[in-house]
Amino acid sequence: MGWLMNYPRVSIIILNWNGWGDTIECLESLYRITYPNYDVIVVDNGSEDKSVEKIKEYARGKIKVNSKFFKYNPKNKPIKVFEIDEGEAKRGKFNRPLYEKLDVDRRMILVKNKDNYGFAGGNNVGIKFALSVLNPDYVLLLNNDTVVDPDFLGELVKVAESDEKIGIVGPKIYYYDYNGRSNVIWFTGGRIHRWSFWIYSSCSRRKIDIKNGTQEISSVDVEWISGAALMMDTKYFGKLNPNYFFGNEDVELGMDAQRKGLRAAYVPSAKVWHKVGISRKKAKINVETLRGYFDFVRSNFPPYIYLYQVLINTLLIPMRFMRYRDLGMMYYLIEKIRQLQ
């Protein structure tokens, strides 16, 4: 196993909440990757749909995964599941000697949280466990509603290792299915707009990825990487901001990297497909989500809070520029924002 020392260790954390069907497709794609030194940690965030049982059934080879991106592989089953509860994870109670004896594609760690702690809180349980028990060089946060290319992790690590100032990397993320197409780009890194009504945005959305035979650049500096697929260097980062129930954590992580003099890099050669909107649809727009956004604004862009209050209280929201289907949501947001003030 000494040869693995040439490959930095990556602990991959997949957060599941009432989504075992998506999770096992994600897992099946992960167990096909070419990179040789990784851990798979599934953190169940207090699911109520028998997710834990279904994920274990998949690991035993009892559930066949169908996907348009790959063929199911029965040869790496059963996968040994190391099941621990939230308390054991926090205490670092784990049978690592037995775990290390198994091949990377024949083992899985399943952490059972007592409740739904949101994106940041749930992932933080997995991150803390990984750092205290497995000592990885990198932690990769991966949405459960994604499918990965076999070479994606090797490409991310290659770029991350190319410069010690790179603290965060992320892949090219496609829509899993955009009107029947799987070559439509959803995310290529993010930008922050300090003098705009919308504080942050994706650099590229809904663009067709056309292969033109030219040499693709290895990486591009961006300001933040989507939490749907985000790899961070454990020398610099050890958790997400738990004040944000859903969203904003990844943007603030990018801003934190800038404050530390680090780079966030988008890696075009690393490819992931994302079922865009599933996680947000399950989370729904609620008071916790909105409170997280305004906590983010208040912490990082204090003047914007007053700007938003003026816009809302004087009804200067530019609704005429919005699509009809967005108007109902905007009225809902206005009411919730007033409650948060």
C-alpha positions as CSV (number, residue, x, y, z in Angstrom):
1,M,0.0,0.0,0.0
2,G,3.0,2.3,0.2
3,W,2.6,3.3,-3.5
4,L,-0.5,5.2,-2.5
5,M,1.7,7.7,-0.7
6,N,2.3,9.1,-4.2
7,Y,-1.4,10.0,-4.4
8,P,-2.8,12.6,-2.0
9,R,-5.7,11.2,0.0
10,V,-9.1,12.6,-0.7
11,S,-12.1,12.0,1.6
12,I,-15.3,12.4,-0.4
13,I,-18.4,13.4,1.6
14,I,-21.9,12.9,0.2
15,L,-24.7,14.4,2.2
16,N,-28.0,12.4,1.9
17,W,-31.4,13.6,3.1
18,N,-34.4,11.6,1.8
19,G,-32.7,10.9,-1.5
20,W,-31.3,7.4,-1.5
21,G,-32.2,6.8,-5.2
22,D,-30.0,9.7,-6.3
23,T,-27.3,8.8,-3.8
24,I,-26.8,5.2,-5.0
25,E,-26.4,6.5,-8.6
26,C,-23.8,8.9,-7.4
27,L,-22.1,6.1,-5.4
28,E,-22.1,3.8,-8.4
29,S,-20.4,6.4,-10.5
30,L,-17.8,7.1,-7.7
31,Y,-16.8,3.5,-7.4
32,R,-15.8,3.6,-11.1
33,I,-13.2,6.4,-10.8
34,T,-9.6,5.9,-11.8
35,Y,-8.0,7.8,-8.9
36,P,-6.6,5.2,-6.4
37,N,-6.6,6.9,-3.0
38,Y,-10.0,8.1,-1.7
39,D,-12.6,7.5,1.0
40,V,-16.4,7.6,0.5
41,I,-18.3,9.0,3.5
42,V,-22.0,9.1,3.2
43,V,-23.6,11.4,5.9
44,D,-27.3,10.8,6.3
45,N,-28.9,13.9,7.6
46,G,-31.8,12.3,9.6
47,S,-33.6,10.9,6.6
48,E,-37.2,9.6,7.0
49,D,-37.4,7.6,3.8
50,K,-35.4,4.4,4.8
51,S,-32.3,5.9,3.1
52,V,-29.9,4.2,5.5
53,E,-31.4,0.8,4.8
54,K,-31.6,1.3,1.0
55,I,-28.0,2.5,0.8
56,K,-26.9,-0.6,2.7
57,E,-28.9,-2.8,0.4
58,Y,-27.1,-1.2,-2.6
59,A,-23.8,-1.9,-0.9
60,R,-24.8,-5.6,-0.6
61,G,-25.5,-5.7,-4.3
62,K,-29.3,-6.0,-3.7
63,I,-30.2,-2.9,-5.7
64,K,-29.1,-2.5,-9.3
65,V,-28.5,1.0,-10.4
66,N,-29.6,2.1,-13.9
67,S,-28.0,5.2,-15.4
68,K,-27.5,6.7,-18.8
69,F,-23.9,7.5,-17.9
70,F,-22.6,4.1,-17.0
71,K,-23.3,0.4,-16.8
72,Y,-23.9,-1.1,-13.3
73,N,-20.9,-3.0,-12.0
74,P,-21.8,-6.1,-9.8
75,K,-18.2,-7.2,-9.5
76,N,-17.3,-4.7,-6.7
77,K,-20.2,-5.8,-4.5
78,P,-20.6,-6.4,-1.7
79,I,-19.1,-3.1,-0.4
80,K,-18.3,-3.2,3.3
81,V,-20.3,-0.5,5.1
82,F,-18.8,0.9,8.3
83,E,-21.9,2.3,9.9
84,I,-21.5,4.8,12.8
85,D,-23.8,7.2,14.5
86,E,-23.3,10.9,14.9
87,G,-21.8,10.6,18.4
88,E,-19.3,8.0,17.3
89,A,-18.3,10.2,14.4
90,K,-17.7,13.2,16.6
91,R,-15.6,11.1,19.0
92,G,-13.6,9.6,16.2
93,K,-14.7,6.0,17.2
94,F,-13.8,3.9,14.2
95,N,-12.2,0.6,13.2
96,R,-9.6,2.1,11.0
97,P,-7.2,-0.9,10.8
98,L,-10.0,-3.1,9.3
99,Y,-11.1,-0.3,7.0
100,E,-7.6,0.2,5.6
101,K,-7.4,-3.4,4.6
102,L,-10.1,-3.1,2.0
103,D,-9.7,-1.7,-1.5
104,V,-11.1,1.8,-2.0
105,D,-14.0,0.5,-4.2
106,R,-15.0,-2.1,-1.6
107,R,-15.6,0.1,1.4
108,M,-17.9,2.9,2.5
109,I,-18.4,4.9,5.7
110,L,-22.0,5.7,6.6
111,V,-22.6,8.3,9.3
112,K,-26.1,8.7,10.7
113,N,-27.0,12.1,12.0
114,K,-29.8,12.4,14.4
115,D,-31.5,15.3,12.6
116,N,-31.4,17.4,9.4
117,Y,-28.7,19.9,10.2
118,G,-28.8,21.5,6.7
119,F,-26.0,21.5,4.1
120,A,-23.2,23.1,6.3
121,G,-24.1,21.3,9.6
122,G,-24.5,17.9,8.0
123,N,-21.3,18.2,6.0
124,N,-19.4,19.5,9.0
125,V,-20.0,16.2,10.8
126,G,-18.4,14.3,7.9
127,I,-15.6,16.8,7.6
128,K,-14.7,16.7,11.3
129,F,-14.7,12.9,11.2
130,A,-12.5,12.7,8.1
131,L,-10.0,15.2,9.6
132,S,-9.8,13.5,13.0
133,V,-9.7,9.8,11.8
134,L,-8.6,9.6,8.2
135,N,-6.2,12.6,7.9
136,P,-6.9,13.4,4.3
137,D,-5.0,15.9,2.2
138,Y,-8.2,17.0,0.6
139,V,-11.9,16.9,1.4
140,L,-14.3,16.8,-1.5
141,L,-18.0,17.8,-0.9
142,L,-20.2,16.1,-3.5
143,N,-23.9,16.5,-3.9
144,N,-25.8,13.2,-3.8
145,D,-27.7,14.2,-7.0
146,T,-24.5,14.1,-9.1
147,V,-22.8,11.6,-11.4
148,V,-19.0,11.9,-11.9
149,D,-16.7,11.2,-14.8
150,P,-14.2,8.4,-14.1
151,D,-11.2,10.8,-14.3
152,F,-12.7,13.8,-12.5
153,L,-10.9,13.3,-9.2
154,G,-7.5,12.8,-10.7
155,E,-7.9,16.0,-12.7
156,L,-8.9,18.0,-9.6
157,V,-6.0,16.7,-7.6
158,K,-3.5,17.4,-10.4
159,V,-4.5,21.0,-10.5
160,A,-4.7,21.3,-6.7
161,E,-1.2,19.9,-6.4
162,S,0.3,22.2,-9.1
163,D,0.4,25.3,-6.8
164,E,0.4,25.4,-3.0
165,K,-1.6,28.6,-3.2
166,I,-4.6,26.8,-4.6
167,G,-7.0,26.2,-1.7
168,I,-10.2,25.2,-3.5
169,V,-10.9,23.5,-6.8
170,G,-14.0,22.5,-8.6
171,P,-15.0,20.7,-11.8
172,K,-17.0,21.7,-14.9
173,I,-20.6,20.9,-13.9
174,Y,-23.2,19.9,-16.6
175,Y,-26.9,19.6,-16.3
176,Y,-27.7,15.9,-15.8
177,D,-30.5,16.4,-18.3
178,Y,-31.3,19.6,-20.0
179,N,-34.1,18.9,-22.4
180,G,-32.6,15.6,-23.2
181,R,-29.0,16.9,-23.5
182,S,-26.1,16.1,-21.2
183,N,-23.6,18.6,-22.7
184,V,-25.2,21.8,-21.4
185,I,-23.0,23.5,-18.9
186,W,-24.4,24.6,-15.5
187,F,-21.4,25.8,-13.6
188,T,-17.8,26.9,-14.5
189,G,-16.9,28.8,-11.4
190,G,-18.5,31.8,-9.7
191,R,-18.0,35.5,-9.4
192,I,-18.8,38.0,-6.7
193,H,-20.4,41.4,-7.7
194,R,-19.7,43.8,-4.9
195,W,-21.6,46.7,-6.5
196,S,-24.6,44.8,-7.9
197,F,-28.1,44.0,-6.5
198,W,-27.3,40.3,-6.9
199,I,-24.1,39.7,-4.9
200,Y,-22.8,36.5,-6.5
201,S,-23.4,34.5,-9.7
202,S,-22.2,31.6,-11.8
203,C,-19.7,32.5,-14.6
204,S,-21.5,30.4,-17.2
205,R,-24.9,28.8,-17.4
206,R,-26.8,26.9,-20.1
207,K,-23.9,26.9,-22.6
208,I,-23.4,24.0,-25.0
209,D,-20.0,22.4,-24.5
210,I,-18.7,22.0,-28.1
211,K,-15.5,20.0,-28.7
212,N,-13.5,21.9,-31.3
213,G,-10.3,19.9,-31.1
214,T,-8.3,22.7,-29.4
215,Q,-6.2,22.2,-26.3
216,E,-8.3,23.0,-23.2
217,I,-6.8,25.2,-20.5
218,S,-5.9,23.3,-17.3
219,S,-7.6,25.7,-14.9
220,V,-9.2,29.1,-14.4
221,D,-9.0,31.3,-11.4
222,V,-12.5,32.1,-10.0
223,E,-13.9,33.6,-6.8
224,W,-16.0,30.7,-5.6
225,I,-16.7,27.1,-6.4
226,S,-20.2,25.5,-6.1
227,G,-20.8,23.2,-3.1
228,A,-22.3,20.7,-5.5
229,A,-18.7,19.5,-6.2
230,L,-16.0,21.4,-4.2
231,M,-12.6,20.1,-3.1
232,M,-10.7,22.0,-0.4
233,D,-7.2,21.6,0.9
234,T,-7.3,20.5,4.5
235,K,-4.2,22.6,5.3
236,Y,-6.4,25.7,5.0
237,F,-10.0,24.7,5.6
238,G,-11.7,22.5,8.2
239,K,-15.5,23.3,8.1
240,L,-18.3,25.2,6.6
241,N,-20.1,28.2,8.2
242,P,-22.9,26.4,10.2
243,N,-25.0,29.7,10.3
244,Y,-26.2,28.9,6.8
245,F,-28.8,26.2,6.6
246,F,-28.7,25.9,2.8
247,G,-26.7,28.0,0.4
248,N,-24.0,30.7,0.8
249,E,-21.4,28.4,2.4
250,D,-19.5,27.8,-0.8
251,V,-19.4,31.6,-1.7
252,E,-18.1,32.5,1.8
253,L,-15.5,29.7,1.5
254,G,-14.3,31.3,-1.7
255,M,-14.1,34.7,0.0
256,D,-12.2,33.2,2.9
257,A,-9.7,31.8,0.5
258,Q,-9.2,35.2,-1.0
259,R,-8.6,36.7,2.5
260,K,-6.0,34.0,3.1
261,G,-4.2,34.8,-0.1
262,L,-5.3,31.5,-1.7
263,R,-6.7,30.7,-5.2
264,A,-10.0,29.1,-6.1
265,A,-9.6,27.2,-9.4
266,Y,-12.1,25.9,-11.9
267,V,-10.9,22.7,-13.6
268,P,-12.5,22.2,-17.1
269,S,-11.1,18.7,-17.6
270,A,-12.9,17.4,-14.4
271,K,-16.5,16.7,-15.3
272,V,-19.6,16.2,-13.2
273,W,-23.3,16.0,-14.1
274,H,-25.8,17.5,-11.7
275,K,-29.6,17.1,-11.3
276,V,-30.0,20.8,-10.9
277,G,-32.7,21.9,-8.6
278,I,-33.4,18.7,-6.7
279,S,-31.7,19.6,-3.5
280,R,-33.2,23.1,-3.5
281,K,-36.6,21.8,-4.2
282,K,-36.4,19.4,-1.2
283,A,-35.0,22.2,1.0
284,K,-37.7,24.6,-0.2
285,I,-37.4,28.4,0.4
286,N,-38.0,28.7,4.2
287,V,-37.1,31.0,7.0
288,E,-33.9,29.1,7.8
289,T,-32.7,29.4,4.2
290,L,-33.5,33.2,4.0
291,R,-32.0,33.8,7.4
292,G,-28.8,32.2,6.2
293,Y,-28.7,34.4,3.2
294,F,-29.1,37.6,5.2
295,D,-26.6,36.4,7.8
296,F,-24.2,36.0,4.8
297,V,-24.9,39.5,3.5
298,R,-24.8,41.0,7.0
299,S,-21.4,39.3,7.7
300,N,-19.7,40.0,4.4
301,F,-21.5,43.0,2.8
302,P,-23.1,45.0,5.7
303,P,-24.2,48.0,3.6
304,Y,-26.4,45.7,1.5
305,I,-28.7,45.0,4.4
306,Y,-29.7,48.6,4.5
307,L,-30.0,48.7,0.7
308,Y,-32.4,45.7,0.7
309,Q,-34.5,47.2,3.5
310,V,-34.9,50.5,1.5
311,L,-35.8,48.6,-1.7
312,I,-38.3,46.4,0.1
313,N,-39.9,49.1,2.3
314,T,-40.3,51.4,-0.7
315,L,-41.3,48.6,-3.1
316,L,-38.5,49.5,-5.6
317,I,-37.9,45.8,-6.4
318,P,-37.7,45.8,-10.2
319,M,-40.4,43.3,-10.7
320,R,-41.1,44.3,-14.3
321,F,-37.8,42.7,-15.3
322,M,-38.7,39.4,-13.8
323,R,-40.4,36.4,-15.4
324,Y,-44.0,36.0,-14.4
325,R,-43.3,32.7,-12.6
326,D,-40.8,34.5,-10.3
327,L,-43.3,37.2,-9.1
328,G,-45.0,34.9,-6.6
329,M,-41.7,33.9,-5.1
330,M,-40.6,37.6,-4.8
331,Y,-43.8,38.5,-2.9
332,Y,-43.0,35.6,-0.6
333,L,-39.4,36.7,-0.1
334,I,-40.6,40.3,0.7
335,E,-42.8,39.0,3.5
336,K,-40.1,36.7,4.9
337,I,-37.4,39.5,4.7
338,R,-39.7,41.8,6.7
339,Q,-40.0,39.1,9.4
340,L,-36.2,38.8,9.6
341,Q,-35.5,42.5,10.0
